[in-house]
Amino acid sequence: MNCVVLAAGYATRLYPLTEHFPKPLLKVGKKTIIDWLVDDVDRFGKIDRFTVVSNARYADNFLRWRSDKALGRDGLIPTRAPIEILDDGSTTNETRVGAVKDILFALENANLSGDLLVLAGDNVLDFSLGAFVDYFERVDGSAIMRYYEPEPALLRKCGVLELGEGDRVVGMVEKPAEPKTHWCVPPFYAYRGLTPAKLRDALAKGCGYDAPGSLAAWLCEREPVYAFEMPGRRYDVGDLESYRKISAQYEGFKD
């Protein structure tokens, strides 16, 4: 299994903090956001390669991070699996490629195919992704996460799913005006047998490309996709105030 980390966003709501620096490399507690994710997944020994998709503005930051991590500088933990950094070529928020097209970019440029774990590189979790990967290995299709969101206003800002028998996803809509359920989808996905040709075909037939969950929404109407209930909390570092709160909360966080 390979892992693609989506890190090509511009985090404009965190300016000026992220105007010249990528959000995934901001520190939360003792680690950067991306280190929390990558170190967690790597320790289970199931990932063959990490591919981080950045943009032209921040690619050099990630290349330096990879070098420091490989050498164990500044307390960084080297990964068992190699890390590749890809630059998708975009330079502004207005010209961004879009999350699903960045997945395709990774598949094509890193020569990836097969089972693929996709992670948004700017989210903080208080639980391990190990149980989610184990769940994916047990089901006969792709897998996404779900959590109960009581607030309709927040549901309208994320992917919302409908569940059928055996936790199979029977419908999913990104940012619905009228949410049909309270099951919200965080940006963590495990895709079964994903190839560049399959993703190109989905995009050609109308699959959305900006929101990361658009691919899962497209696939669930055509093949088995199952939803794993999130075993903890996810924190979206959306603006400066949320970053301060999450950083304070994680100050004493340990692996």
C-alpha atoms as one frame of an Amber mdcrd trajectory, in Angstrom:
protein
   0.000   0.000   0.000   1.178   3.504  -0.860   0.232   6.750   0.847  -0.448
  10.127  -0.783  -0.417  13.171   1.474  -2.282  16.156   0.036  -0.349  19.288
   0.955  -0.832  21.681  -1.969  -3.297  24.070  -0.346  -2.512  27.697   0.465
  -4.225  28.057   3.872  -5.226  31.661   3.146  -7.208  31.925   6.401  -3.942
  31.476   8.302  -2.168  34.396   6.622   0.297  35.888   7.390   1.509  32.742
   9.172   1.240  30.606   6.021   1.793  33.215   3.345   5.299  31.852   2.738
   5.114  28.620   4.738   2.906  25.491   4.356   0.297  24.682   6.970   1.306
  20.985   7.267   4.748  22.071   8.521   3.344  24.191  11.348   4.138  22.761
  14.756   1.392  21.417  16.962   2.850  20.381  20.272   6.254  18.804  19.749
   5.794  17.898  16.062   4.639  19.368  12.792   1.149  18.458  11.603   2.488
  16.265   8.806   4.906  14.483  11.165   2.044  13.456  13.441   0.332  11.829
  10.448   3.320  10.281   8.687   4.986   8.920  11.837   1.730   7.319  12.950
   1.078   5.539   9.655   4.706   4.548   9.088   5.113   2.716  12.366   2.705
  -0.051  11.325   4.990  -1.097   8.468   2.212  -1.295   5.875   3.178   1.688
   3.708   5.679   1.138   0.880   6.081   4.811  -0.046   4.840   8.248   0.979
   4.162  10.778  -1.783   3.598  14.349  -0.607   1.955  16.608  -3.191   2.856
  20.257  -2.710   2.626  23.365  -4.876   5.375  25.466  -6.423   5.327  27.999
  -3.590   6.001  25.492  -0.804   7.794  22.569  -2.487  11.234  23.664  -1.258
   9.950  23.698   2.334   8.878  20.088   2.011  12.149  19.087   0.349  14.065
  20.539   3.306  11.692  18.785   5.711  12.273  15.462   3.942  16.057  15.901
   4.106  15.973  16.815   7.789  13.656  13.914   8.547  15.821  11.380   6.711
  18.844  12.525   8.738  16.954  12.776  12.023  17.710  16.478  12.430  15.928
  18.620  15.037  14.409  15.567  16.671  12.596  14.422  13.516  11.993  10.693
  13.197  13.182   9.028   9.960  10.519   6.917   8.275  10.872   3.297   7.262
   9.162   4.017   3.951  10.774   6.527   1.553   9.196   9.959   1.084   8.808
  11.579  -2.324   7.907  15.259  -2.775   5.982  16.314  -5.892   5.349  19.890
  -7.034   2.009  20.212  -8.856   3.101  23.510 -10.423   0.408  25.798  -9.025
   1.488  29.140  -7.570  -1.668  30.746  -6.115  -4.858  29.728  -4.353  -6.818
  30.840  -7.416  -4.844  28.544  -9.742  -4.698  25.505  -7.429  -5.020  22.134
  -9.120  -7.642  20.604  -6.825  -7.349  17.643  -4.457  -8.592  14.873  -6.763
  -6.454  16.077  -9.662  -3.509  16.130  -7.259  -4.184  12.464  -6.474  -4.062
  11.750 -10.209  -0.877  13.826 -10.468   0.683  11.643  -7.760  -0.414   8.400
  -9.412   1.022   9.432 -12.761   4.245  11.073 -11.605   5.171   8.651  -8.828
   4.084   5.624 -10.870   1.571   4.480  -8.269  -1.316   2.051  -8.624  -3.182
  -0.396  -6.415  -4.311   0.206  -2.841  -3.825   3.826  -1.833  -4.156   5.653
   1.486  -4.923   9.348   0.956  -4.486  11.830   3.810  -5.078  15.555   4.005
  -1.792  16.840   5.375  -3.292  19.686   7.401  -5.510  17.879   9.920  -4.614
  16.935  13.492  -5.951  13.765  15.123  -6.017  12.581  18.720  -6.093   8.909
  17.650  -4.052   6.549  15.499  -4.975   5.735  11.893  -3.933   2.124  12.463
  -7.484   0.908  13.149  -8.692   2.563   9.935  -6.033   0.771   7.876  -6.957
  -2.514   9.581 -10.620  -1.899   8.727  -9.736  -1.281   5.083  -7.895  -4.612
   4.955 -11.041  -6.406   6.145 -13.591  -4.956   3.708 -14.059  -5.840   0.049
 -13.803  -2.297  -1.289 -12.603   1.182  -0.491 -13.002   2.790   2.932 -13.653
   6.248   4.324 -14.175   7.577   7.834 -17.306   9.016   9.403 -18.166  10.929
  12.542 -21.408  12.304  13.933 -21.743  16.056  13.464 -24.788  17.587  15.215
 -24.440  21.095  13.751 -26.138  21.608  10.329 -23.944  24.627   9.595 -20.816
  22.479   9.898 -22.349  19.675   7.852 -22.793  22.107   4.967 -19.019  22.608
   4.894 -17.991  18.954   4.540 -18.849  15.667   2.858 -22.022  14.053   4.213
 -22.812  10.383   3.668 -25.752   8.004   3.779 -25.227   4.502   5.133 -26.712
   1.213   4.075 -26.381  -2.319   5.411 -23.012  -3.316   6.809 -21.750   0.288
   6.883 -21.696   0.440   3.101 -21.915   3.995   1.779 -24.961   4.392  -0.459
 -24.603   8.118  -1.056 -22.243  10.987  -0.363 -22.453  14.692  -1.175 -19.747
  17.319  -0.707 -20.965  20.498   1.044 -24.706  19.796   0.682 -27.166  22.668
   1.012 -29.571  20.294   2.783 -27.653  17.500   4.578 -29.566  14.216   4.630
 -27.737  12.770   7.653 -25.404  13.825  10.438 -22.545  11.576   9.241 -19.643
  13.791   8.255 -16.579  12.573   6.308 -13.082  13.736   7.352 -10.373  13.855
   4.629  -8.863  10.386   5.089  -9.512   7.712   2.453  -8.310   4.218   1.569
  -8.919   3.329  -2.080  -8.948  -0.206  -3.433  -7.166  -0.826  -6.710  -6.866
   2.798  -7.788  -5.052   3.351 -11.098  -4.362   6.457 -13.185  -6.684   5.157
 -15.919  -9.530   4.627 -13.446  -9.151   8.122 -12.014  -8.842   9.760 -15.434
 -12.048   8.008 -16.459 -13.855   9.253 -13.331 -12.778  12.846 -13.983 -13.782
  12.596 -17.643 -17.247  11.421 -16.607 -17.905  14.255 -14.189 -16.207  13.420
 -10.895 -15.537  16.620  -8.952 -11.898  17.503  -8.434 -11.529  20.347  -5.931
 -12.797  18.770  -2.684 -10.813  15.681  -1.598 -13.980  13.674  -0.876 -15.327
  14.047  -4.413 -13.644  10.839  -5.524 -15.215   8.835  -2.694 -18.596  10.383
  -3.521 -18.183   9.330  -7.152 -17.018   5.789  -6.370 -19.682   4.940  -3.787
 -22.357   4.951  -6.516 -20.382   2.515  -8.638 -18.516   0.124  -6.342 -18.330
  -0.866  -2.661 -17.195   1.886  -0.294 -17.478   1.376   3.479 -17.457   3.859
   6.337 -15.390   3.356   9.489 -16.550   5.282  12.546 -13.784   7.599  13.681
 -12.468   6.474  17.094 -11.444   9.919  18.320 -11.441  13.574  17.365 -10.136
  15.440  14.336  -9.036  19.056  14.515  -9.041  21.243  11.425  -6.464  24.010
  11.721  -8.624  26.506   9.873  -7.563  29.926  11.122  -5.158  31.592  13.523
  -7.447  31.253  16.534  -8.040  27.521  15.972  -4.293  27.000  15.499  -3.561
  28.657  18.844  -6.176  26.556  20.638  -5.063  23.260  19.089  -1.393  24.038
  19.747  -2.129  24.716  23.417  -4.163  21.509  23.695  -1.408  19.416  22.094
   1.429  20.905  24.124   1.704  17.786  26.233   0.582  15.301  23.595   2.604
  12.099  23.303   2.709   9.281  20.748
